[in-house]
Amino acid sequence: MFSPFYFAARRRAGAGAPVDPLDHCAINVAIYGRGHDRWVLSEYGQKDLQRGAQGMAIGGSMIGWEGDSLVVRFDERAAVGGQRVTGTVRLRPDATFDAPVVLDGRGRHVWWGVAPHAQVEVEVTRPAPLRFSGLGYHDCNFGAEPLEDGFTRWRWARLSAGGRSTVLYDGERRDGSSFRFGRVFGADGRLSEECEAEGEAPLGRTRWLLPRSARCDRGGSARLIRTLEDTPFYARSEISAELGGARAVGVHEVLSLDRFVKPAVQGILPYRIRRVR
């Protein structure tokens, strides 16, 4: 959804003109760990796409259901230097959550926490062997128009503590209105309660001066542990925050769609993406 090539194709086609998204399928792999950080994003055309009822393949990578597990096998190369990144992710949901949330008033943008609580096993074979397992998560966003047409910014976080996973989501729509919600999922993956998280704690600006803050309990605190991705329009971080009276740890994201559409940002994005034609 942040492809500069797809963005440029839509601009060339003009407002309302169709652009086939299947010509801009992508695989993004991000691995974070001491001495093991790797990031690749490969974009493919329709000729490299295969789809079926149980999964799909894009280039040398695939995602699909195998029994009760969602399996991702990736085989990609970095845009700079061509370093190969290969591995397998197995995600076994404790339960699936069949209740998508509409993010706008026209039903054009939807978030779906498919498996908010799951067990995951990861094995990376290249560029260096790495194996780990733990708590996993699977969600998706889908819609009928580009994100920048519907929103100016949004913020998302998913944190875990004591066998519970909390998802916090809020943002500003292009029409000036806003949305805000929080969900708490138990160890069985089912929705247990709503989370107000009415407090707000600063996390500091990124190197690109993108402001960051996190929701937490009223009167509580939040702390930045590590910045994972730092771009002009998007930042991903590892944080901890007080939620429900407990200290939870997880991933925090902030996105500026106003920055995303700027020509200067669109001009530098292609250098991080490997476009396979």
VEXNULUM-103872 format. One record per residue (C-alpha): residue in one letter; residue number from 1; chain; z, x negated, y negated. Coordinates in Angstrom, 1 decimal, always signed. Layout:
A, NUM, A, Z, X, Y $
...
% end
This chain:
M, 1, A, +0.0, +0.0, +0.0 $
F, 2, A, +0.2, -3.1, -2.3 $
S, 3, A, -3.2, -4.4, -1.4 $
P, 4, A, -5.1, -5.8, -4.5 $
F, 5, A, -8.4, -5.2, -2.6 $
Y, 6, A, -7.6, -1.5, -2.0 $
F, 7, A, -6.4, -1.2, -5.6 $
A, 8, A, -9.7, -2.8, -6.9 $
A, 9, A, -11.8, -0.5, -4.7 $
R, 10, A, -10.1, +2.6, -6.0 $
R, 11, A, -10.6, +1.4, -9.6 $
R, 12, A, -14.3, +0.8, -9.0 $
A, 13, A, -14.7, +4.2, -7.3 $
G, 14, A, -13.1, +6.0, -10.3 $
A, 15, A, -10.5, +8.7, -10.5 $
G, 16, A, -10.6, +11.1, -7.6 $
A, 17, A, -13.4, +9.3, -5.7 $
P, 18, A, -12.7, +8.6, -2.0 $
V, 19, A, -12.0, +5.1, -0.8 $
D, 20, A, -11.6, +4.7, +3.0 $
P, 21, A, -8.1, +3.2, +3.6 $
L, 22, A, -9.2, +2.2, +7.1 $
D, 23, A, -11.2, -0.6, +5.4 $
H, 24, A, -7.8, -2.0, +4.2 $
C, 25, A, -5.5, -2.1, +7.2 $
A, 26, A, -2.8, -4.7, +7.1 $
I, 27, A, -0.2, -6.5, +9.1 $
N, 28, A, +2.8, -8.0, +7.2 $
V, 29, A, +5.3, -10.2, +9.0 $
A, 30, A, +8.4, -11.5, +7.2 $
I, 31, A, +11.0, -13.7, +9.0 $
Y, 32, A, +14.2, -14.8, +7.3 $
G, 33, A, +16.6, -17.4, +8.7 $
R, 34, A, +17.8, -20.9, +7.9 $
G, 35, A, +14.9, -23.2, +8.5 $
H, 36, A, +12.8, -20.3, +9.9 $
D, 37, A, +11.4, -18.4, +6.8 $
R, 38, A, +7.9, -17.2, +7.3 $
W, 39, A, +5.7, -14.7, +5.5 $
V, 40, A, +2.2, -13.6, +6.2 $
L, 41, A, +0.0, -10.6, +5.2 $
S, 42, A, -3.4, -10.2, +6.8 $
E, 43, A, -5.8, -7.4, +5.7 $
Y, 44, A, -8.6, -6.2, +8.0 $
G, 45, A, -11.6, -3.9, +7.9 $
Q, 46, A, -12.3, -0.9, +10.0 $
K, 47, A, -14.2, -2.9, +12.6 $
D, 48, A, -10.9, -4.6, +13.6 $
L, 49, A, -9.0, -1.4, +14.0 $
Q, 50, A, -8.4, +0.5, +17.3 $
R, 51, A, -6.3, +3.6, +17.4 $
G, 52, A, -4.9, +5.8, +20.3 $
A, 53, A, -2.3, +8.4, +21.0 $
Q, 54, A, +0.4, +5.8, +21.9 $
G, 55, A, -0.4, +3.0, +19.3 $
M, 56, A, -3.0, +1.0, +17.5 $
A, 57, A, -4.3, -2.6, +17.2 $
I, 58, A, -5.3, -4.3, +14.0 $
G, 59, A, -7.0, -7.7, +14.5 $
G, 60, A, -4.9, -9.7, +16.9 $
S, 61, A, -1.8, -7.6, +16.4 $
M, 62, A, -0.7, -4.3, +17.9 $
I, 63, A, +2.0, -1.6, +17.7 $
G, 64, A, +2.7, +1.1, +20.2 $
W, 65, A, +5.2, +2.9, +22.4 $
E, 66, A, +6.0, +1.3, +25.8 $
G, 67, A, +8.5, +3.6, +27.6 $
D, 68, A, +11.4, +4.3, +25.2 $
S, 69, A, +10.6, +1.2, +23.0 $
L, 70, A, +8.4, +0.7, +20.0 $
V, 71, A, +6.8, -2.7, +20.6 $
V, 72, A, +5.0, -4.8, +18.0 $
R, 73, A, +3.1, -7.9, +19.1 $
F, 74, A, +1.8, -9.9, +16.1 $
D, 75, A, -0.6, -12.9, +16.0 $
E, 76, A, -1.4, -13.7, +12.4 $
R, 77, A, -2.1, -16.7, +10.1 $
A, 78, A, -0.7, -17.4, +6.7 $
A, 79, A, -3.1, -17.1, +3.8 $
V, 80, A, -2.2, -20.6, +2.6 $
G, 81, A, -2.6, -23.4, +5.1 $
G, 82, A, -3.6, -21.0, +8.0 $
Q, 83, A, -0.3, -21.5, +9.9 $
R, 84, A, -0.1, -19.3, +12.9 $
V, 85, A, +2.7, -16.8, +13.3 $
T, 86, A, +3.1, -15.1, +16.7 $
G, 87, A, +5.8, -13.1, +18.4 $
T, 88, A, +7.1, -9.8, +19.7 $
V, 89, A, +9.5, -7.1, +18.4 $
R, 90, A, +11.0, -4.5, +20.7 $
L, 91, A, +12.8, -1.6, +19.0 $
R, 92, A, +14.7, +1.0, +21.1 $
P, 93, A, +15.9, +3.9, +19.0 $
D, 94, A, +19.3, +5.3, +19.8 $
A, 95, A, +17.8, +8.6, +18.6 $
T, 96, A, +14.8, +9.7, +16.4 $
F, 97, A, +15.3, +11.6, +13.2 $
D, 98, A, +12.6, +14.3, +12.7 $
A, 99, A, +13.3, +15.3, +9.1 $
P, 100, A, +11.0, +13.7, +6.6 $
V, 101, A, +12.1, +13.9, +2.9 $
V, 102, A, +9.6, +14.8, +0.2 $
L, 103, A, +10.0, +12.5, -2.8 $
D, 104, A, +8.1, +14.5, -5.4 $
G, 105, A, +7.6, +18.0, -6.5 $
R, 106, A, +4.0, +18.3, -5.3 $
G, 107, A, +4.6, +17.1, -1.7 $
R, 108, A, +2.3, +14.1, -2.2 $
H, 109, A, +4.9, +11.4, -1.3 $
V, 110, A, +7.1, +11.5, +1.8 $
W, 111, A, +9.8, +9.2, +3.3 $
W, 112, A, +10.7, +9.5, +7.0 $
G, 113, A, +13.6, +7.7, +8.5 $
V, 114, A, +12.1, +7.7, +12.0 $
A, 115, A, +14.8, +5.6, +13.8 $
P, 116, A, +17.6, +4.8, +11.4 $
H, 117, A, +19.8, +3.3, +14.1 $
A, 118, A, +18.2, +1.3, +16.9 $
Q, 119, A, +18.5, -1.8, +19.1 $
V, 120, A, +16.0, -4.5, +18.4 $
E, 121, A, +15.0, -7.7, +20.3 $
V, 122, A, +12.8, -10.3, +18.5 $
E, 123, A, +11.0, -13.3, +20.0 $
V, 124, A, +9.0, -15.6, +17.8 $
T, 125, A, +6.8, -18.2, +19.6 $
R, 126, A, +5.0, -19.8, +16.6 $
P, 127, A, +5.4, -21.7, +14.5 $
A, 128, A, +8.8, -22.5, +16.2 $
P, 129, A, +10.7, -20.7, +19.0 $
L, 130, A, +13.2, -18.2, +17.7 $
R, 131, A, +15.0, -15.4, +19.5 $
F, 132, A, +17.6, -12.9, +18.3 $
S, 133, A, +18.8, -9.3, +18.9 $
G, 134, A, +20.9, -6.8, +17.0 $
L, 135, A, +20.8, -3.6, +15.0 $
G, 136, A, +17.3, -2.3, +14.1 $
Y, 137, A, +15.7, +0.3, +11.8 $
H, 138, A, +12.4, +2.0, +11.6 $
D, 139, A, +11.1, +4.2, +8.7 $
C, 140, A, +7.8, +4.9, +7.0 $
N, 141, A, +6.3, +6.2, +3.7 $
F, 142, A, +3.1, +8.2, +3.6 $
G, 143, A, +1.4, +10.3, +1.0 $
A, 144, A, -1.8, +11.8, -0.5 $
E, 145, A, -2.1, +9.6, -3.6 $
P, 146, A, -1.4, +6.0, -4.7 $
L, 147, A, +2.3, +5.2, -5.3 $
E, 148, A, +1.6, +4.1, -8.9 $
D, 149, A, +0.2, +7.6, -9.6 $
G, 150, A, +3.5, +9.2, -8.5 $
F, 151, A, +6.2, +6.8, -9.6 $
T, 152, A, +7.1, +4.2, -12.2 $
R, 153, A, +9.8, +2.5, -10.2 $
W, 154, A, +12.1, +3.0, -7.2 $
R, 155, A, +15.0, +1.4, -5.4 $
W, 156, A, +15.9, +1.6, -1.7 $
A, 157, A, +18.7, +0.1, +0.4 $
R, 158, A, +19.8, +0.3, +4.0 $
L, 159, A, +23.3, -1.0, +4.9 $
S, 160, A, +25.4, -1.0, +8.0 $
A, 161, A, +29.1, -1.1, +8.8 $
G, 162, A, +31.3, +0.1, +11.6 $
G, 163, A, +28.5, +1.5, +13.7 $
R, 164, A, +27.1, +3.6, +10.8 $
S, 165, A, +23.9, +3.0, +8.8 $
T, 166, A, +23.5, +4.2, +5.2 $
V, 167, A, +20.2, +4.7, +3.5 $
L, 168, A, +20.2, +5.0, -0.3 $
Y, 169, A, +17.0, +5.9, -2.2 $
D, 170, A, +16.3, +6.7, -5.8 $
G, 171, A, +13.5, +6.4, -8.3 $
E, 172, A, +11.7, +7.6, -11.4 $
R, 173, A, +8.6, +9.7, -11.1 $
R, 174, A, +5.5, +9.3, -13.3 $
D, 175, A, +6.2, +12.8, -14.9 $
G, 176, A, +9.6, +11.5, -16.2 $
S, 177, A, +11.8, +13.2, -13.6 $
S, 178, A, +13.8, +11.4, -10.9 $
F, 179, A, +15.0, +11.6, -7.3 $
R, 180, A, +18.2, +10.3, -5.7 $
F, 181, A, +19.7, +10.8, -2.3 $
G, 182, A, +21.8, +9.0, +0.3 $
R, 183, A, +22.1, +9.6, +4.1 $
V, 184, A, +24.6, +8.3, +6.6 $
F, 185, A, +23.5, +7.9, +10.3 $
G, 186, A, +25.9, +7.5, +13.2 $
A, 187, A, +25.6, +5.1, +16.1 $
D, 188, A, +23.7, +7.8, +18.0 $
G, 189, A, +21.0, +7.7, +15.2 $
R, 190, A, +21.8, +11.2, +14.1 $
L, 191, A, +22.5, +12.3, +10.5 $
S, 192, A, +26.3, +12.6, +10.1 $
E, 193, A, +26.7, +13.3, +6.4 $
E, 194, A, +25.3, +12.8, +2.9 $
C, 195, A, +26.3, +9.8, +0.9 $
E, 196, A, +26.8, +10.2, -2.9 $
A, 197, A, +27.5, +6.5, -3.7 $
E, 198, A, +28.0, +7.4, -7.4 $
G, 199, A, +29.0, +3.9, -8.4 $
E, 200, A, +26.6, +1.3, -9.8 $
A, 201, A, +26.9, -2.5, -9.6 $
P, 202, A, +24.6, -5.1, -11.2 $
L, 203, A, +23.0, -7.7, -8.9 $
G, 204, A, +21.4, -9.8, -11.6 $
R, 205, A, +17.7, -10.2, -12.5 $
T, 206, A, +15.2, -12.1, -10.3 $
R, 207, A, +13.3, -15.2, -11.4 $
W, 208, A, +10.6, -12.8, -12.6 $
L, 209, A, +13.3, -10.9, -14.7 $
L, 210, A, +13.1, -7.8, -12.5 $
P, 211, A, +16.4, -6.0, -13.0 $
R, 212, A, +18.5, -5.3, -9.9 $
S, 213, A, +21.5, -3.1, -9.3 $
A, 214, A, +23.0, -1.4, -6.2 $
R, 215, A, +24.7, +1.9, -5.6 $
C, 216, A, +28.2, +1.8, -4.2 $
D, 217, A, +31.4, +3.8, -4.1 $
R, 218, A, +32.7, +5.0, -7.5 $
G, 219, A, +34.8, +2.1, -8.7 $
G, 220, A, +33.5, -0.1, -5.9 $
S, 221, A, +31.5, -3.3, -6.0 $
A, 222, A, +28.3, -4.8, -4.7 $
R, 223, A, +27.3, -8.5, -4.3 $
L, 224, A, +24.0, -10.3, -3.9 $
I, 225, A, +24.0, -12.5, -0.8 $
R, 226, A, +20.4, -13.8, -0.8 $
T, 227, A, +17.1, -13.0, -2.5 $
L, 228, A, +14.5, -12.7, +0.3 $
E, 229, A, +11.3, -11.8, -1.7 $
D, 230, A, +10.8, -12.5, -5.4 $
T, 231, A, +7.6, -11.3, -6.9 $
P, 232, A, +6.6, -10.0, -10.4 $
F, 233, A, +6.8, -6.4, -9.3 $
Y, 234, A, +8.9, -6.3, -6.1 $
A, 235, A, +12.1, -7.9, -4.9 $
R, 236, A, +13.9, -7.7, -1.5 $
S, 237, A, +17.4, -9.0, -1.2 $
E, 238, A, +20.3, -9.2, +1.3 $
I, 239, A, +23.4, -7.6, -0.3 $
S, 240, A, +26.9, -6.2, +0.5 $
A, 241, A, +28.4, -3.1, -1.0 $
E, 242, A, +31.4, -0.9, -0.7 $
L, 243, A, +30.3, +2.4, +0.9 $
G, 244, A, +32.6, +5.1, +2.3 $
G, 245, A, +35.6, +2.8, +1.8 $
A, 246, A, +34.1, +0.0, +3.9 $
R, 247, A, +32.1, -3.2, +3.1 $
A, 248, A, +28.6, -2.8, +4.4 $
V, 249, A, +25.8, -5.4, +4.6 $
G, 250, A, +22.1, -4.8, +4.5 $
V, 251, A, +18.7, -5.0, +2.8 $
H, 252, A, +18.0, -3.9, -0.8 $
E, 253, A, +14.6, -3.4, -2.4 $
V, 254, A, +13.5, -2.7, -6.0 $
L, 255, A, +9.9, -1.9, -7.0 $
S, 256, A, +8.2, -1.6, -10.4 $
L, 257, A, +4.9, +0.2, -10.2 $
D, 258, A, +4.3, -0.3, -13.9 $
R, 259, A, +4.3, -4.0, -13.2 $
F, 260, A, +2.2, -3.7, -10.1 $
V, 261, A, -0.8, -2.2, -12.0 $
K, 262, A, -0.9, -4.9, -14.7 $
P, 263, A, -4.1, -7.0, -14.5 $
A, 264, A, -2.2, -10.3, -14.4 $
V, 265, A, -0.2, -9.2, -11.3 $
Q, 266, A, -3.4, -7.9, -9.6 $
G, 267, A, -5.0, -11.3, -10.4 $
I, 268, A, -2.5, -13.4, -8.5 $
L, 269, A, -1.9, -11.1, -5.5 $
P, 270, A, -5.0, -12.1, -3.5 $
Y, 271, A, -3.8, -15.6, -3.2 $
R, 272, A, -0.9, -14.4, -0.9 $
I, 273, A, -3.1, -12.2, +1.3 $
R, 274, A, -5.5, -13.3, +4.1 $
R, 275, A, -8.5, -10.9, +3.9 $
V, 276, A, -10.4, -10.9, +7.3 $
R, 277, A, -13.9, -9.5, +6.8 $
% end
